[in-house]
Amino acid sequence: MVYLILSLILSLGFFVRGLKIVPQQQAWIVQRLGKFKRQLAPGLNWIVPFIDVVSDRHFLKEEAIEVHEQTAITQDNVSVILDGIVYVKIVDPFAASYGAKNPIHALTQLVQTTMRSEIGKIPLDKTFEERESLNAQIVEAINEAAVSWGVRCLRYEIKDIKMPEDIRKAMELQMTAERQKRAHILESEGLRQAQINESEGQRQAQINNAEGMREKIVLESEAARVDRINRAKGEAEAILSLSEAAAKGIERIALALAHTGGEKAASLQVAEKYIEAFRHLAKEGNTIVLPSNLQHPGSMVAEAMAIYETLKRKSSPTSPYHPAPNHEVSSSLPS
């Protein structure tokens, strides 16, 4: 009975000793008699006590490893001091256990050598400008070399870049000169653009003024042309009306002269116009030419009548206004 109880206790202890609880995001490597047996998954596992041994415990979480300061020489032979931080993760526990003795240390050394190599490919100015591309190139080079280690480099960041004091001062002076140069260029560009805008504005203003003057001249010429046309039409209509009135007056005078007593009335009218002309001549001018018989108005009338008779004899053979013998004219003499 005692042996039975003792055997049960030993069996229970043996079983309990072989139980292994693996936490999440961990991978345990089990060796049996010095040879890889299997990989324990997270959770409750059991191994053969005293025969199976957990040789490595790998954390599958992402890990940040600081890369200490180191000296590197750029392409233009400038010595700089760099440090950084690398983010790694174990992706293959078997390779991490048997690919390298200490994969994290190997990866850190590879990061340092790769960083020095990449820095030596670019000049100092590009070191600051192309930091992002430099980080990407270092990550790519590390992943190519660390494939057999079961470790993957997720990203690498350069923390600080230090350079000699004289180089730093020279770069500060260069940057100051570059800023001043850009400032002068921007100022000159601004002045040039302002002058261009001002000249364009003046040019457009002159064009607008010229267009306005041209339209004004066109409108004025059109108005003058229309005014001249209207005046010419008015004058033509006035001349036509006067000529028609004169023709009608002459026609009526001719008809009146052909009437009985018309010649006497015409003679009297001529004498009146003759004396009226001398009266107006005396009012309008300072120098007057008077006939010798001014003291005898009757002789002036006789002279006017003689002139009228002479004109009548000259125009009577060709006058077209001789009515028929029995024609009667109903109009009276004009006053």
ZITA-V731743 format. One line per field, one symbol per residue. ss: DSSP state (H for helix, E for strand, - for the rest). psi: psi as a letter, one per 20 degrees, with the letter a starting at -180 (. if undefined). Layout:
ss=???
psi=???
//
This chain:
ss=-HHHHHHHHHHHHHHHHHEEEE---EEEEEEE--EEEEEE--EEEE-----EEEEEEEE---EEEEEEEEEEE-----EEEEEEEEEEEE--HHHHHH----HHHHHHHHHHHHHHHHH----HHHHHH-HHHHHHHHHHHHHHH-HHH-EEEEEEEEEEEEE-HHHHHHHHHHHHHHHHHHHHHHHHHHHHHHHHHHHHHHHHHHHHHHHHHHHHHHHHHHHHHHHHHHHHHHHHHHHHHHHHHHHHHHHHHHHHHH---HHHHHHHHHHHHHHHHHHHHHHH------------HHHHHHHHHHHHHHHHHHHH-------------------
psi=gghgghhggggghgghhippoprqkqppppqoljqpgrpprpaprproqigppohqoppjqpppppprqqpqprhklppqpqrapporppinhghhhihqgnhgghhghhgghhghghhiiqrghhhhhlhghgghhggghghhhkgiijqpogrpppgqoqrqghhggghggghgggggghggghghgggghghggghhggghgggggggggghggggghgggghghgggggghghggggghgggghghghgghhhiqpjhhghhgghggghghhghghhhhhrhppoqqhlhinhhhgghghhggghghghhihhjpjmorqhjpppiqrqq.
//
